[in-house]
Amino acid sequence: MTTETSSSQFNLLKYWLIIWSFFRRYPVFPAVILIVLVIAAIIGPTVAPYERDIGDVRARHNLPGVVDIKFPTKPKGGIDLTNSDISAGSTFVATYELPTDNVIFDIDGDGSFNNNISWNEDSPNTPEILFSNITQEGSMLSFEIITNEDIIEGQNDNIILDVQVIRTDTKLLDFWPDGYHFMGNDHVGRDVFSRLLHGAQISMMVVGISLVAGMTIGVALGLIAGYTATRYEPNIGFNYTYKGKKRRFSILAPWLVDEFITRFVDIWYALPFLMVALVVTLIFGRGLTVLMGVLALIAWSGFVRVIRAQTLIIRELDFVASAKINGATPFRIMYKHIFPGVLNTAVVVATLNTSGLILAESVLSFVGAGIQPPTPAWGVMTNEGRDYLAIAPHQVMVPGGAIFLVVLALNFLGDWLRDRLDPRLRQVD
């Protein structure tokens, strides 16, 4: 019995070790987070249960969960039945305009509204209500009554309609439970979960376009800088003949191109990005296009040095020398032979830079230099909720937590890609 117990415990421990090894070897959790993010960015606005910019101020600051959608209200004052020829047994119909997006609600749920209509306490000789019927068409509430006595002007012509009014739930999905706000409501009653889904699409679109633009510029400059580095032979200029000998006049030596690019990158790194972003926003205004341009300016410099270093190594390999011997132009060598070799490195750098761009977009939106309200970017949502942190912390924690998880997942994924794509680290593994 003891042997069987030890064997089962050993097998259980072995399975746990296998599972642990699998999770250590592959970025499972980062992949799950990023897959959910991509799905939310693609179909999020379609499956969002509520409008992103429309809310009910009566539901503001509600915590995550089910919100009571009943808001008791009564028509102001009484309704004067001024038509004095309403005789006993005859039907009188009156109308009342409800507030926008409200419906009537049977208070006690007995299916009858007789107990919701009463006479004004100041009215003498109050008749008995024999029949009442209340209906709604749009924002107009109609009710009809039949009494057992004549309604006399100035005596018993003022009644009180005591009907509870509830707001119409503005949900967009029929299967979504009424009043269910998965992540609560913000300071104006908007559904935080719906805004988070819309914000995922906006943030990913801005970061994705900026990253592609920055990656294109950075990789191109890195290839040029790496290929022209420490090459002192003249290459840019024109040929001429002097005293029967062919000579060449150099306008710009190739190594100066590398020197200019690397020194410019050094200067660019010395500039505080927030100051640059604020200056650009001040000059060109606020908007998605300006924000994507600012993020592209932030992204490109991270590629130049890394791609330049890789290019310096690859350009000395034999296949590059063979291409030169065969008469390949510098552009063809960089594009056809060196670029495929640095592509893996560019992917790793892009993955690691994405998290920084998401933070940069959030910071710019937070300080008001990025996406403007009511557009639900995650940084905007965090900025809008900071004033209500004490009474409604979910308004900051939900978008802030989403930013934290995405940045963490991208960092883990970038580290894993670096380990898998680097031959030296792969051999150690």
Residue, then its C-alpha position, 0 to 999 in steps of 0.5 A: m500500500t505504501t509503495e502504491t501511494s509513493s508511486s502515485q505521488f511520484n507520477l503526480l509530481k512528474y506530471w506537475l514538473i512536465i507542466w511546469s517545464f512546458f510553461r517555462r519553455y513557452p510563453v503561454f500566459p503572455a500568448v493568451i493575454l495577447i490573443v485576447l487583446v487581438i480578438a478584443a481589438i478586432i471584434g470588441p466594438t461589435v460585441a460590446p454590450y453598450e454604447r461607448d460614449i452613451g451612459d446614464v448619469r444616474a448609474r455613475h460610479n457604480l461598482p462592477g456588477v449588476v446595477d439596479i435599473k429602477f429609478p423611482t420618479k413621479p410625474k410632477g404635480g397632479i393632472d387636472l381633468t378640466n373637462s366638466d362633462i365627464s359623467a359617471g361611467s364614461t371613459f376619460v383618457a389623459t396623456y403624460e410625457l415621460p422623460t427620455d429613455n424611460v418606461i413605466f413600471d408596475i410597482d407591486g407587480d400585480g398586473s394592474f395600475n388601479n392602485n397607481i392612480s389616486w385623487n388629490e388629497d385636497s379634492p373633496n368628494t373623491p369618486e371611486i375609480l372603477f377602471s384604469n388602463i395605462t399604456q405607453e407609446g414612445s415617450m407618451l404615457s396614456f391612461e384612461i379611467i372610469t369613475n362611479e361619479d361625475i367629475i366636476e370642475g373645481q371639486n374632484d378634477n385633480i388626480i395623482l398618477d403614482v407610477q414608478v418610472i425606470r430607465t430603459d436599459t441601453k444594452l446593444l445585445d439581447f442576450w446581455p442581462d439587464g443592468y449588468h455592467f461587468m466592470g462598472n460604470d464611469h463618472v458619467g454612467r458609461d459602461v467601462f467594459s464596453r469602453l475598454l473593448h473600444g479602447a483596445q482597438i484604438s490603442m492597438m491601431v495607433v501603436g501598430i501603425s506607429l510601430v510599423a512606421g518606426m520599424t521601417i525608418g529604423v531598420a532602413l537607417g540601421l542597414i545604411a549605417g552598418y553597411t557604410a560604417t568604417r568604409y573610407e573609399p569614396n563612393i558618392g561623387f563623380n569621375y573625371t579625367y585629368k592629364g589622361k588619368k581617370r580620377r574621382f571627386s568625392i562629394l561625401a565619403p560613405w563613412l560620413v553617412d554612418e557618422f551622421i546617422t549614429r550621432f543623430v541617434d545619440i542626440w535624439y536619445a538625449l531629448p526627453f520624449l515627453m517634451v518632444a511630444l508636447v512641442v509637436t502637439l502644440i505645433f500641429g494640434r491634437g489628433l490620432t494622426v499627430l499622435m501616431g507621428v509622435l509615437a513613430l518618432i519615439a519608435w525608430s531610434g530603438f532599431v538603428r543601433v541594434i540593426r547597425a550592429q547586426t549589419l556590421i557582422i553580416r556584411e563581412l560574411d562570404f555570401v556578401a563578398s560573393a555578391k559584391i564580386n558578382g557586381a551587386t549594387p549596395f542597395r541590392i546587397m542590403y535588401k537582398h542579402i543583409f536584410p533577411g539576416v537582421l529581420n529576426t533581430a528587428v522582430v525581437v526589438a519590435t516586440l520589446n518596443t511595443s510595450g514602451l509605445i503602449l506606455a507612451e500612448s497611455v502617458l500622452s493621453f493621460v496628460g492630454a497630449g494624445i487621444q482626446p475624450p470621449t474617445p475611449a483610449w486606455g490612457v484617456m480612461t485612466n485620466e478621467g478616472r483619477d479624480y474619482l479614485a477614492i469613490a470608484p477605484h475601478q475607473v482607474m484599475v480596469p484600464g490601468g490593469a489592462i495596460f499593465l498586463v499587455v506590457l508585461a506580456l509583451n516583455f515576456l514574449g520579447d524575451w522569449l523571442r530573443d532567446r529562441l532566435d539568438p543561436r547562442l542562447r538557443q544552444v545554451d537552452 
